[in-house]
Amino acid sequence: MKVLVTGSNGLLGQKLVQRLQQLPGVELVATSRGANKLAGLYPGLRFVPLDVTDAGLVEQVLADEQPTHLIHTAAMTQVDECELNQEACWLQNVTAVEHLVAACAQRGVHLTHLSTDFIFSGKEGPLREDARPEPVNFYGQSKLAAEQCVQASPGPWAIARTVLVYGVAHDYGRTNIVTWVRDSLRAGKAIKVVDDQLRTPTLAEDLAEGCWLLARHRAQGIYHISGEEMLTPYGMALRVADYFGLDKGLIERVDSSTFSQPARRPLRTGFIPEKARRELGYVPHGFEQGIAMVAEQSRQGS
């Protein structure tokens, strides 16, 4: 197997590199826009700069590298930014996927594409793979359009949908529910956290493992890859505070109407990853286990 990963500088991309570079019989090519953030961690890692919005470059890199599998993690995922900059969102989340699908299909490369619970309306959850998509914001619309492009491919493909990913990455500026709550409370900062949204939070390592299993099995179709516990962000915040022994009195319970954000959020999503468990052997960590892994990695400086 030769696996090419897009977006290797991102949270999921880094976890995939960490997982795949140690596997016997797997040749790994990491790609991302900009410089390789992982050069110091993995000196032997093959890295190729790749802007997936450039059709000619996508074609050239796949022709040069000749991977057997491609795992596409690169995307524009900041929901409000997608709402405000729809042209840029479409370019990165849809047009880029069209380029990758064409290049992969032409060469018989197995494509694993990352998608999201935000393709759903938020009226119900947890959801199985056959639930009807109905996005409530532009980010969700772009990811649904990308899914439709992948599904129309004549080549081999799998779609990994996921929910609220958290974890620790190297030289990575963005926060997530666990690190944001921990760091805010450590600084003595009061925070407002919504209690009217339901999700199945996903440890980044679990998502990386799910993507690897899809590639390894050359799976075909849609798979829900997430945690299994349905929690509100407020409930998650309380657990984070408990784990780190921080002041829960700083956490204010609010609902979504408290925040005026450019993009609507689906209220209730969350996934049932039973298909992935049954067909791939996917077993996610519990939320407390995930927090413990984040804590340990933060101590190690990873």
N, C-alpha and C positions, 0 to 999 in steps of 0.2 A: 504494500500500500504506500502511496505517496499522497499525503494530505496537505492541501493548501488552505490556509486559514486567512480570511480577510479580517481587518479590524484587530490585528494582534496587539495593539497598544491599549485596547479597551479592557474593561473588567472581565468580560467573558473570554475575549481573545487571549488575555494573559493566562487565565485558568486553563484554556485549551492547550496553550504552549506548554505549560507546566505538566499537564497530563500526558500529552502526546510525545514530548521529546524524550521521555524515559522508556517508551515502549519498544521492545525488540521487533524488528520487521516493519516498522513504520518510519518512513522518511517524511520529515516535516518541513514545510516552507511557510514561514510567517510573512504576512504582507500587511502594510498599513500606509496611510498617508503620513508623510513626515518621517523623522528619524526613528530608528528602532529603540524604544525605551528599555528593551530587555537585553541589550547587548552585554551589559555588565553582569547580568544574572546567568545568562546562558551563552558563553563565549563562542560555542560551536554552532549556534543556531543559524540556519540559513534564513536570511531576511531579504526580501525584495520590495522596494517601494512600489505601492500601487494605489492609484486613485481610481476607484471602481466606477466613477462617473465618466471616465474616459474610455470609450469603446475600443479605440485602437490599442490603448495600453493593456486593457483586459485581454484582448485577442493575442497581443504579443507575449504577455506573461504566461498565459496558458499554453501557447505554442512552444515557448522556451522551456517551461518547467514540466509540462506533460503530467499533471497530477492524475491520480485515479479517483480522488475524492476532493471536493471543495466544501468547506464549512464557512458559510457567509454570515459573519457577525457584525460587519460594519453597517451602521445606520445612523440617521439623525433621530434621536430618541427623546430629546427635551420637548415635552408635549406642548408647552406654551410657545416655545420658539417655533415649532412646526406650524402652529396656528397663525403666528405673526409673519412667518417667512415661508409661505406655502410653495413658492417656486423652488426654493432651495430644498425644502422637504421632499418635494416630488422628485427632484433630480437625484437626491441621495437614496431615497427609499423605494423608488419605482424604476426610474430610468436606469440606474445602476444595476438593478436586478434583471432588467431586460437584457443588458449587455452580458451579464454572467450566465443567464439561462441560455442565450444563443451560443456562447462560447463552450459551455459545458455540454449542451445537447449535441453539438457538432462533433465532439470528441468522445462522447459516451461517458463523461465524467459524472460521478454520482454527486449531486448537489444537496447539501443540507442547508436549509434556509431558516433563519430565526424570525419568528413572529411573536405576537403579543395578545394578551387578554383585552387590549384596548380596541380590538376589532368588534367587540361585543357591546351591547347597549347598556349593560349594567342592571337590567331588570331582574335577572336571576343568576344563581350560581350556587354551588360550584358546577362547572360545565364539562360536558364530554365533547369529543372531537366533532360530533355531528350537530352541535348547537348552531343556530342560524346567526351569522354575523350581522351586526347592525351598528356600525361605529357612530359615536356621538361627537367626535372631534376630527380635525384634519389629519392628525397623526394616525389615528385608527383607520381613516379612509385610505391613507397612503399605504399602510401595511396590508390592508385587505387587497388593494390593487396589486401589490407585489405578490401576495399569495396566489391570486388568480393568474398572474403571469407564470409563476412556477408550475401551477397545476396544469397549464396548457402546454408545458414542455413535452416534446416527444422523448426526451432523455430521462434517465433515472433520477428521482428526486424524493426528498422527505422534507416536511415542514415541522419544525419544533416550535410550538407556541409556549410562551412562558409568562410568569407573573411576578412583578415586584422583586427584582433580583437584588441581593445584597451580598457584600463581601469586601475583602481588602485587596487592593492592587498596588503595584509598584509605580511610584511617580504618577499618580492618578488623582486629578484635582476634584473629581465629583464625589459627593457623599451619597449615602443611601439611608434607609430608615434606621438601621442599627447604629452606624457610625455617627449620624446626625444627632440622634437622641443621646447617645453616650457622650459625645463631645460637648453638646449644649449643656447637659446637666453637670458635667464635670466643671464647666466654666461658671456654674451658678446661674445660668440663663433660663428664664421662664419660657416655655414653649407651648404653642397651641397645636393639638393633634386631633384629627377628625375621628369620630366614633361612628359615622354613618356610612363608611365604605368597608366592604369585606373583600379580602384577598387571601390567596394561599402563597405567602412569601417564599421565595426560592433562593436557596444558597447557591452562590456562583459555581462552586465546585460540583454541585448536583447537576446544574444545567450543563456544565462542560462534560460531565460523565454521560448525560443523556445524549448530547450531540455526538460524542464518541461512539456510543452504542448504536446510534442510527447509522453512522458511517460504516462501522465495523460490519453490521448486518446488511448493509446496502438496503436499508428499509425503504419502503415505498408508501407514501401517504402522509397523513397528518397525525401528529402525536402531541399530547399535552404533557409538558415536562415542567413540573413545579413541585413545591412542597405540598403536603396533604392537609395541613391545619388551616382552617378558616379563621382568620383573625381580622379585627379592625386595626388600623394604624395606632389608635389609642391603646388597644390591648397589647400590641407589639411593644409600644413605648413603655408600658408598665413592666413588661417582662425584661426589657433591656435594663431599666432602672433597678429592678430586683437583682438581676445577675451581677451588675457592677456595684451594688450597694449604694445607689445614688438616690437623691431626694425626689420621691414621686410627687411631692407637693408642688414642684415646679412645672408639672405637666397639667395643662388645662384641657379638659375635655370639651370639644366643640363639634359642630357639624359643618358640612361643606359650604353652607351659605355664609360662613364666617369669612371666607376668602373670596376675593374678586379676582379670578384668574381668567386669562384670555380663552383658555380651552376648558370645556366641560370635562369632568371625569365620570366614567361609569361608576355607579354606586356599588353594585354587587357583581363581582366576577368570581375569580377563583376557579381552579381546575380540579378534575378528577383524573389523576395520572395512572389509572388502573390499566389502560391499554399498554402503556409503556412498561409498566411493571410486569404484565403478563407476557408481552411479546419480546421485550428486550432485556428483562431482568433489572429494570431500573428501580432502585430503592432510595428515596430521598431521606435526608436527615430531618429530625424534628427541629422546631424553631430554637429550642434551648440548646440543642447540640450545635446548631449553626452559630448562635451567639458565642458559644464557647470557642468555636473554631476561629471566629473573627477576633476574639480576645487574644488567643494564642498567637495568631499571625501578626497582630498588632504589636505584641511583645517582641516577636522575632524581627519586626521591621520589614515584613514582606508586603 
